[in-house]
């Protein structure tokens, strides 16, 4: 597997700076105001600045709409269907289905991608009695708005050195049967993931849960298979950096001035890998999101980040293997029918 072969230019370096600085800024603001669910404030800027090289009104509208709609969805589902598992599962499948359909069409990929990830994590958190639903919903909504503001600020302070070429248009637009295949594959796997994490009561496996969703971003079996290895490598690298950070900090993890430069350094390192790969989701992106989850959710004076980091590795590896098996089975099943076959008819 050939990695990190993409030659960097001035724009790539500036994007790395925007990702690292934006993620650190989101993390710092959440800690200064003592907001819970710091993972949203750390990971969302990573997603936006990592997947969208230059912020635009179209991308901002997608992220804002995703945050608002997810807040409404989780609030309604948790309030009405929380005690009814079968209807809840059916509605969750429908919500995942339309989000993956948006991703499959391409023009609303960011809306669907952030929506799928946020919905999966928020529904899981909301299912526990100790969770404050209002705090969870408004935290995610505020993180979405703050991420857009951070992206614009980063674009103003660290602009591109030269105009970018527009992304190439696909030579062959997707056929309707391929769109159905991608949407049904993603929604089925994401719904099964939601059920497993609910039934098994895995309240401390956010990295594994996020992995089951992020593996679906390529939108087809071959892409998922290729990304799985990259995600595993990225997770190990992200966890390794987290362990080193914990060792350096020791019991000073409450000192924000010491945590900030370490987060920025790690985010810069994985942003560099992300840019060198020249791909939307790879080793660097996997390391970025792992780092964001570790620092945003688990780095605290009373938490043992080393235990959390080692647990992340084992749970993520298991999640990757299980997700690949389920994805392959559903892929083969959908290919049995002409209306949902992937590839040429």
C-alpha positions in Angstrom: 0.0 0.0 0.0 1.6 3.2 -1.2 1.1 6.1 1.3 2.2 9.7 1.5 3.2 10.0 -2.1 1.3 13.2 -2.9 3.7 16.2 -3.3 2.9 19.1 -1.0 2.4 22.6 -2.3 1.9 25.9 -0.5 -1.9 25.4 -0.3 -1.5 22.0 1.3 0.8 23.4 4.0 -1.7 26.1 4.7 -4.5 23.6 5.0 -2.5 21.7 7.5 -2.1 24.8 9.6 -5.8 25.5 9.3 -6.8 22.0 10.5 -4.4 22.0 13.4 -5.1 25.5 14.6 -8.9 25.2 14.1 -9.1 21.9 16.0 -7.0 23.3 18.9 -9.1 26.5 18.9 -12.4 24.5 19.1 -11.0 22.3 21.9 -9.7 25.3 23.9 -13.0 27.2 23.7 -14.9 24.2 25.0 -12.5 23.8 27.9 -12.5 27.5 28.8 -16.3 27.6 29.0 -16.4 24.2 30.7 -18.7 22.7 28.0 -19.3 19.0 28.1 -18.9 16.7 25.0 -15.6 18.4 24.0 -15.3 15.7 21.4 -17.8 17.6 19.2 -15.9 20.8 19.4 -12.6 19.1 18.6 -13.6 16.7 15.9 -16.1 18.8 13.9 -13.5 21.4 12.9 -11.2 18.6 11.9 -14.0 17.1 9.7 -14.9 20.5 8.1 -11.3 21.7 7.5 -10.0 18.3 6.5 -12.8 17.4 4.0 -13.3 20.9 2.6 -10.0 22.5 1.7 -11.6 26.0 1.4 -14.7 26.9 3.3 -17.6 28.0 1.1 -21.2 29.1 1.7 -22.4 25.8 0.4 -20.2 23.8 2.8 -21.2 26.1 5.7 -24.9 25.6 5.0 -24.5 21.8 4.8 -22.8 21.7 8.2 -25.2 24.1 9.9 -28.2 22.2 8.4 -26.8 18.9 9.5 -26.3 20.1 13.1 -29.9 21.6 13.3 -31.5 18.5 11.8 -29.6 16.1 14.0 -30.6 18.1 17.0 -34.2 17.9 16.1 -34.0 14.2 15.2 -32.3 13.1 18.4 -34.6 15.3 20.5 -37.8 13.9 19.0 -36.6 10.2 18.9 -35.3 10.3 22.5 -38.5 11.9 23.7 -41.0 9.8 21.8 -39.5 6.4 20.8 -36.9 5.8 23.5 -39.0 3.1 25.2 -40.1 1.4 21.9 -37.0 -0.3 20.4 -38.6 -1.7 17.2 -40.2 1.6 15.9 -37.0 3.4 17.0 -34.8 1.0 14.9 -37.0 1.5 11.9 -36.9 5.3 12.2 -33.2 5.3 12.7 -32.7 3.2 9.6 -34.8 5.7 7.6 -32.8 8.6 8.9 -29.5 6.9 8.1 -30.9 6.0 4.6 -31.6 9.6 3.5 -28.3 10.8 4.9 -26.3 8.1 3.0 -28.4 8.9 -0.1 -27.2 12.5 0.2 -23.6 11.3 0.5 -24.1 9.0 -2.6 -25.2 11.9 -4.8 -22.0 13.8 -4.0 -23.3 17.4 -3.9 -24.5 17.0 -0.3 -21.7 14.7 0.9 -20.6 16.9 3.8 -24.2 17.2 5.0 -24.7 13.4 5.0 -21.3 12.6 6.4 -21.4 14.9 9.4 -25.1 14.0 9.9 -24.4 10.2 10.0 -21.5 10.6 12.4 -23.3 13.0 14.7 -26.6 11.1 14.7 -24.9 7.8 15.5 -22.9 9.2 18.5 -25.8 11.4 19.8 -28.3 8.6 19.7 -25.9 6.3 21.6 -25.2 9.0 24.3 -28.9 9.9 24.6 -29.9 6.3 25.4 -28.2 6.4 28.8 -30.2 7.7 31.8 -27.3 9.8 33.1 -27.1 11.8 29.8 -28.6 15.3 29.8 -30.4 15.3 26.5 -30.7 19.1 26.2 -27.0 19.5 27.0 -26.1 16.9 24.4 -28.4 18.4 21.6 -27.3 22.0 22.2 -23.7 21.0 22.6 -23.7 19.3 19.1 -25.6 22.3 17.6 -23.2 24.8 19.2 -20.2 22.8 18.0 -21.6 22.8 14.4 -22.0 26.6 14.4 -18.6 27.2 16.1 -16.9 24.9 13.5 -18.2 27.1 10.7 -17.1 30.2 12.4 -13.6 28.7 13.1 -13.4 27.6 9.4 -14.1 31.1 8.2 -11.6 32.6 10.7 -8.9 30.1 9.7 -9.6 30.9 6.0 -9.1 34.6 6.7 -6.0 34.3 8.9 -4.4 31.5 6.9 -5.6 31.9 3.3 -4.4 29.8 0.3 -1.3 30.9 -1.4 -2.8 30.6 -4.8 -6.2 29.8 -6.3 -7.2 26.1 -6.3 -8.2 24.1 -9.3 -11.9 23.1 -9.1 -12.3 19.4 -8.2 -12.6 17.2 -11.3 -16.1 16.1 -12.2 -16.8 12.4 -12.4 -16.5 11.0 -15.9 -19.5 8.8 -15.5 -22.4 9.9 -13.2 -23.7 7.2 -10.9 -26.6 5.2 -12.1 -29.8 4.8 -10.0 -29.0 1.2 -9.0 -25.6 2.2 -7.8 -27.1 5.1 -5.7 -29.5 2.7 -4.2 -26.8 0.2 -3.4 -24.6 2.8 -1.7 -27.5 4.2 0.4 -28.9 0.9 1.5 -25.4 -0.5 2.3 -24.5 2.5 4.5 -27.9 2.6 6.2 -27.9 -1.1 7.0 -24.4 -1.3 8.4 -24.9 2.0 10.5 -28.2 0.7 11.9 -26.7 -2.7 12.8 -23.8 -0.8 14.5 -26.3 1.3 16.5 -28.2 -1.9 17.6 -25.0 -3.7 18.7 -23.7 -0.7 20.8 -27.2 -0.4 22.4 -27.6 -4.1 23.2 -24.0 -4.7 24.4 -24.2 -1.5 26.5 -20.9 -0.2 25.1 -21.0 3.2 26.6 -17.2 3.9 26.5 -16.4 2.9 22.9 -16.9 6.1 21.0 -13.8 5.5 18.8 -15.1 2.0 17.8 -18.6 3.4 17.1 -17.2 6.3 15.0 -15.0 3.8 13.1 -18.0 1.7 12.0 -19.4 4.8 10.5 -16.2 6.3 9.0 -15.5 3.0 7.3 -18.6 3.6 5.2 -17.6 6.9 3.8 -16.1 5.4 0.6 -19.7 4.3 0.0 -18.9 0.8 -1.5 -17.2 -2.5 -0.5 -13.9 -2.0 -2.3 -13.5 1.4 -0.8 -14.4 0.2 2.7 -11.9 -2.6 2.4 -9.1 -0.3 1.3 -9.9 2.3 4.0 -10.1 -0.3 6.8 -6.3 -0.9 6.8 -5.6 2.8 6.7 -8.1 3.5 9.5 -6.4 0.8 11.7 -3.0 2.3 11.0 -4.3 5.8 11.7 -5.9 4.7 15.0 -2.7 3.0 16.2 -0.7 6.2 15.4 -3.2 8.5 17.0 -3.4 6.3 20.1 0.4 6.2 20.3 0.6 10.0 20.2 -2.1 10.1 22.9 -0.1 7.8 25.1 3.1 9.9 24.6 1.1 13.1 25.4 -0.2 11.5 28.7 3.3 10.4 29.7 4.6 14.0 29.1 1.7 15.6 30.9 1.7 13.1 33.8 -0.8 14.6 36.2 -0.8 18.1 34.6 -3.5 17.3 32.1 -5.7 19.9 33.8 -3.2 22.6 32.7 -4.7 23.9 29.4 -1.6 25.8 28.4 0.3 22.5 28.4 -2.3 20.5 26.6 -2.9 23.0 23.8 0.6 22.8 22.1 0.5 19.0 22.3 -2.9 18.8 20.6 -1.7 21.3 18.0 1.5 19.3 17.3 -0.4 16.1 17.0 -3.1 17.6 14.7 -0.4 19.2 12.6 1.5 15.8 12.2 -1.7 14.0 11.1 -2.8 16.8 8.9 0.6 16.6 7.1 -0.1 12.8 6.6 -3.6 13.6 5.4 -2.3 16.1 2.9 0.6 13.8 1.7 -2.0 11.0 1.0 -4.0 13.3 -1.2 -7.2 11.3 -0.3 -10.3 12.3 1.6 -10.1 9.6 4.2 -6.9 7.8 5.0 -4.2 7.1 7.6 -3.8 10.8 8.4 -7.6 11.4 8.7 -7.9 8.4 10.9 -5.2 9.6 13.2 -6.8 13.1 13.3 -10.2 11.8 14.4 -8.7 9.4 16.9 -6.6 12.2 18.4 -9.7 14.5 18.5 -11.7 11.8 20.4 -8.9 11.1 22.9 -8.2 14.8 23.7 -11.8 16.0 23.4 -13.5 13.3 25.4 -11.0 11.4 27.6 -8.1 13.7 28.5 -8.9 14.9 32.1 -7.2 14.9 35.5 -9.3 12.0 36.8 -9.1 9.9 33.6 -6.4 7.5 32.7 -5.7 8.3 29.1 -3.3 5.4 28.7 -5.9 2.9 29.7 -8.4 4.7 27.4 -5.9 4.7 24.5 -5.1 0.9 24.8 -8.8 0.2 25.0 -9.3 2.3 21.8 -6.9 0.1 19.9 -8.5 -3.2 20.8 -12.1 -1.9 20.3 -11.3 -0.3 17.0 -9.6 -3.3 15.6 -12.6 -5.5 16.6 -15.0 -2.9 15.1 -13.1 -2.8 11.8 -13.2 -6.6 11.5 -16.8 -6.9 12.4 -17.8 -4.0 10.1 -15.9 -5.5 7.2 -17.7 -8.8 7.6 -21.1 -7.2 7.8 -20.4 -4.8 4.9 -19.3 -7.7 2.7 -22.4 -9.8 3.5 -24.8 -6.9 2.8 -22.8 -5.9 -0.4 -23.2 -9.5 -1.7 -26.9 -9.5 -0.8 -27.6 -6.2 -2.6 -25.7 -7.4 -5.7 -28.2 -10.3 -6.0 -30.8 -7.8 -7.2 -30.6 -5.8 -10.4 -32.2 -2.8 -8.8 -29.5 -2.5 -6.1 -26.5 -3.9 -8.0 -23.2 -2.0 -7.7 -21.4 -1.5 -11.0 -22.6 -1.8 -14.6 -26.0 -3.4 -15.2 
